[in-house]
């Protein structure tokens, strides 16, 4: 009985510590038109440094709502820009925060923000069909180099 009581107290104490640590972080809700490639494992970064994570993605009024957790040590100035960006060639995405230089007001717990989707070379709009001319040109150049070295 005594061992069970000690175990119970240890579990309660551990839960309280974990809960108090989590309460320091804060939630932000970010609304996007499209979140292609973003997952609940995606990171939120500012200047390349991880400042949070995406916890949940759900449909909200014909948009996508990303529920995020931000580190309690990070204050994000209002009017900062939240953009979904590609991290690598395999389609991994992150929410990159471009911090606003005016630091008079900051986002608070449970604020809602409108995010943007970056369009760049690695965006999902690139398809095999769009890459075919490039690959064909590269293959021809390699063949020409091979012919030159044989002669």
Protein Blocks (a to p, Z undefined) as FASTA:
>chain_A
ZZmmmmmmmmmmmmmmmmmmmmmpccdddddfbfghiafkbccdeehiafbdcfbdcdee
hiacddddddfkbccdehiacddddfbfnopacddddddfblfbccdehiacdddddddf
klmkbcfklmmmmmmmmmmmmmmmmmmmmZZ
